[in-house]
Amino acid sequence: MDKFTKYPSRNYSPGELLLSAGETPKALFFLKAGYVRQFVDSKEGKELTIHIYEKGAIFPLSWGLNDETPNFTLSSITKSEVTLVPRADFLKTIKNNPDELLALTKRMIYAVSGLSKRIEILNFDNAKTRTITSLQYLYKHFGKKFEFTHEDLSSLTGLTRERVSIEMKKLKNNGVISYKRGAVAIKNISKLV
C-alpha cells in the first residue's frame, strides 16, 4: 500500500478520536505509524474494542468499499500518524493494481480470522481464558510491555473491570505478568500461552 503514503498526513495523540460512530469519513485513514482502536459503545455506555489497527492498515473499509457510514468509533491508542486517502483514489488504486488488491485482501482475511476467534472466545470461554487471550492479542501488537488499564482490558474482554482485576491478580501471583498503574509487562510468555 505504498501508493497511499503520498497524501497529506495527520498526527494524533493517544486517546484522540479519528472518527466518531455515525460520522461519514472525509477520507480513508492509512496508518503510517502507531496503533488505532476500533470500538463500539453499548446502550449502557460500556466500550467494546473490536479491532486494533497497526502500521500499514487502511480503514474504514466498510465506507471505502461499500459507502457504509461506520457505526463504530476510531481512537488513537498511541501517537499515530495517518495519511488521508481520498475514497475515489483508493478505489482507483485497488481496481488498477492487482498486487495492491491482493495485499489488501490478505490483510482483511487475516483480520477476519482473528476477529472470528475473538468472537468465539468472548461468547463461549470463561473469564480466565478471555483475559489470557486478550493479553496474547496485546502481546502480538505491542510486545512484552504495554500500557493498558484494567478498564481498557475490560473493553477487550467484555468482562467487568472488577473481573479483569481478579484475573490479572491471579496471573500476577502466578508470575505470568506484572502490572502497575496501567503498565502491563509479560514476564513469562510460555505460561501465558
C-alpha positions, 0 to 999 in steps of 0.5 A: 500500500505504498501508493497511499503514503503520498497524501497529506498526513495527520498526527494524533495523540493517544486517546484522540478520536479519528472518527466518531460512530455515525460520522461519514469519513472525509477520507480513508485513514492509512496508518503510517505509524502507531496503533488505532482502536476500533470500538463500539459503545453499548446502550449502557455506555460500556466500550467494546474494542473490536479491532486494533489497527497497526502500521500499514492498515487502511480503514474504514473499509466498510465506507471505502468499499461499500459507502457504509457510514461506520457505526463504530468509533476510531481512537488513537491508542498511541501517537499515530500518524495517518495519511488521508486517502481520498475514497475515489483514489483508493478505489482507483488504486485497488481496481488498477493494481492487482498486487495492491488488491491482493495485499489488501485482501490478505490483510482483511482475511487475516483480520477476519480470522482473528476477529472470528476467534475473538468472537468465539472466545468472548461468547463461549470461554470463561473469564480466565481464558478471555483475559489470557487471550486478550493479553496474547492479542496485546502481546502480538501488537505491542510486545512484552510491555504495554500500557493498558488499564484494567478498564481498557482490558475490560473493553477487550474482554467484555468482562467487568473491570472488577473481573479483569482485576481478579484475573490479572491478580491471579496471573500476577501471583502466578508470575505470568505478568506484572502490572502497575498503574496501567503498565502491563509487562509479560514476564513469562510468555510460555505460561501465558500461552 
